[in-house]
Structures are given as structure tokens and as C-alpha cells.
Amino acid sequence: MNLPSELEQAIENALRGKNLSALADASQQLSDQYRHRENNQKSLCVPTSSALAYIAARMPATYAAVSGVLNNLCKDCLNLPLKVC
């Protein structure tokens, strides 16, 4: 699945001129934080480098997964009988 062009352009703009090696390191650190955080933690505060790493490494796949689920949900809902009260 392709990202919408506006989102793809925004990602490219956010990553332009960034050190890809540093982003790869930040991506690994972010993954490690996700895996090792306590269940009771409500949020995960991350530095800008980690946010950019997420954008580069995870956002396209996350977008595709969520989009696929929502598309399937919409298709399934079309087949449900409607009950008028």
C-alpha cells in the first residue's frame, strides 16, 4: 500500500538532511524502550530523533496495517443488516 502523497511528502520533508545512521540507532533504541517499559506506564516520552526514527521506520507499515483493518471493517459493516428503531 502506498502512503497518501501528502503524508509521503511530509515524511520526506521531516527526514531531509537527517543522518540516516543516527535515525537507525534511534529506531533501535525506541524499539527497545517499547519492549522494556512497564505496563503501568501511560506514555512514552521520546526525543525528536526517536520520533523521526519512528516516522522513517514504522509509520508506513503502521499506516498500511491500520488502513487495511479499517477498509475491511467498512466492507464487513456494509454486509450487516440495519435495524431501524
C-alpha positions, 0 to 999 in steps of 0.5 A: 500500500502506498502512503497518501502523497501528502503524508509521503511528502511530509515524511520526506520533508521531516527526514531531509538532511537527517543522518540516516545512521543516527535515525537507525540507532534511534529506531533501535533504541525506541524499539527497545524502550517499547519492549522494556517499559512497564505496563503501568506506564501511560506514555512514552516520552521520546526525543525528536530523533526517536520520533523521526526514527519512528516516522522513517521506520514504522509509520508506513507499515503502521499506516498500511496495517491500520488502513487495511483493518479499517477498509475491511471493517467498512466492507464487513459493516456494509454486509450487516443488516440495519435495524431501524428503531 
